Amino acid sequence: MLEEKLSPATLRLVETAKQIAAEVVAPNAQGWDRENRFPHELFSALHRAKLDAMCVPSALGGLGIGPDTDDPLPVWLVTRALASADSASCHGQQVHTNMTHTVALLGTPEQKERFLRPVVDAGAIFGGWGSEQNGQPPAGPRPASTVAHRVGGGWELTGRKFYSTNAGAAKFAIVFAFPDNVANPTSQLLLCMVDCESPGVSVQPRWWDQATGMRATVSHEVDFDRVFVADDAVIGPPGSYWSSQVQARYLPQFSSNFQGVGAHLFEYAVNYLRERRRTSDPFIQHHMAEAKVMLVTAELLLAETAELYRARRYPQAFDYSRMLRAYSQTAVQRVVELVQACCGSSIYMEPGPVSRMMRDWQFYCHHENLDLILTATGKTIFGLGGEGSPEAFGFGRSGDRPADSVHGAAGREK
Ligand SMILES: Cc1cc2nc3c(=O)[nH]c(=O)nc-3n(C[C@H](O)[C@H](O)[C@H](O)COP(=O)(O)OP(=O)(O)OC[C@H]3O[C@@H](n4cnc5c(N)ncnc54)[C@H](O)[C@@H]3O)c2cc1C
């Protein structure tokens, strides 16, 4: 339905994404999950179609679309199309796309040339690594957060990131680091562009080997041992990730992925029920109709949010991004319940994808916290502010820390 809002050129992008979903993602998703393997086949297909350069400015050979352009919707529809075949591998694509957008939004012309041109020319892949665990890493004398220490000409990063999606495949990663020796490090958060082959960067796969969902994201632990980042590789002014509400632009991406999960499950259930000749049952009709209402309503909210971004009506666009993220999760959760009520237990039998999809969904819907996002929306209703805080994007404190800890909110990604 939303495709009707697209120009012929951008509609072709979404059609291409659907083709990649059917021909590359669907046949490989089970293998990527089983083997905990990076979806190279997906990224190669995206590169061939230029879908890895959606947010790269057209002056650099990219497609120049996405939030903060006249064409925000197709990026989200591409994400939804890919997630309709596999949420996990699609998340890797999302992180990559979001980080290229961050450079396009906040980077200098020289940084765009240096970091985004290789996406077009060589299929360079991005990560965006902010997540930390409880402030107390499992082993070794490490700082409570990834810190940036001032040295001549730049910064030295030391710390440990978890959930580092695309680690091992990424050429570049935007690493979220807190400068030491400042009064409020969270407000001074630095977006440090790290070449993943730099001395001191090491990917540790052990942690993600234990993952029980979203395995194809290969979200490994990555350690940083005095990694040098020159001043000209820091993206945007300190703290601009929060003050510019960059993460708000990525909530529609998560929402689109969620909606893809809902669409996938719904379509699978419709076929399953047809095959079992259960379509004349009024219980089934009623439940599947309710599922469809949830998905269509979520889709309409996505379109409205895109319209606000297209018109550059930013405070409202950010507010809608939160509502869209919240509603997409609630809607898909309800679709899961309704499909379960209609289809019972046999739908989980392999080789069908539903069991894996549910593992992924349980894991993924906690990427950011729904309650925190709704609380932020509530604050907006009452004019209480706080929209540029980590909590307003669903990121809470993790771990026990002293009350006056300045490292409370872990740096974030995506
Ligand atoms: C598949 C996947 C891929 C990811 N990829 C990336 C990535 O590429 N880069 C990156 O930086 N991060 C990534 N993340 C990490 C993500 O953003 C979160 O940091 C991570 O999921 C938090 O871990 P946790 O759920 O164990 O939460 P914890 O931080 O341990 O918190 C536990 C729970 O308490 C909740 N909580 C915490 N504080 C509050 C509060 N004040 N009020 C209410 N609730 C609160 C949390 O939301 C969570 O539900 C990824 C996560 C997943 C699942």
The ligand as an ORCA input file, in Angstrom:
! r2SCAN-3c Opt
* xyz 0 1
  C      20.334     -8.349     18.231
  C      20.902     -7.162     18.916
  C      21.797     -6.368     18.234
  C      22.372     -5.263     18.854
  N      23.248     -4.496     18.148
  C      23.826     -3.442     18.752
  C      24.793     -2.666     18.059
  O      25.121     -2.891     16.882
  N      25.371     -1.651     18.731
  C      25.060     -1.354     20.033
  O      25.602     -0.403     20.563
  N      24.156     -2.063     20.695
  C      23.525     -3.091     20.099
  N      22.607     -3.831     20.798
  C      22.469     -3.594     22.261
  C      21.210     -2.906     22.695
  O      21.131     -1.614     22.205
  C      21.180     -2.890     24.230
  O      22.285     -2.194     24.713
  C      21.217     -4.247     24.846
  O      20.258     -5.063     24.223
  C      20.967     -4.101     26.346
  O      21.249     -5.313     26.982
  P      20.280     -5.902     28.077
  O      18.936     -6.115     27.475
  O      20.969     -7.049     28.676
  O      20.019     -4.682     29.014
  P      20.575     -4.114     30.359
  O      21.216     -2.826     30.007
  O      21.332     -5.113     31.159
  O      19.192     -3.808     31.098
  C      18.298     -4.868     31.518
  C      16.850     -4.457     31.293
  O      16.505     -3.363     32.134
  C      15.956     -2.315     31.349
  N      16.267     -1.006     31.945
  C      17.488     -0.527     32.221
  N      17.357      0.671     32.822
  C      16.047      0.946     32.912
  C      15.282      2.004     33.445
  N      15.851      3.077     33.989
  N      13.944      1.917     33.381
  C      13.338      0.851     32.843
  N      14.012     -0.188     32.337
  C      15.346     -0.139     32.376
  C      16.592     -2.497     29.990
  O      15.882     -1.877     28.965
  C      16.576     -4.014     29.853
  O      15.314     -4.462     29.442
  C      22.026     -4.939     20.191
  C      21.099     -5.734     20.875
  C      20.542     -6.829     20.252
  C      19.575     -7.685     21.011
*
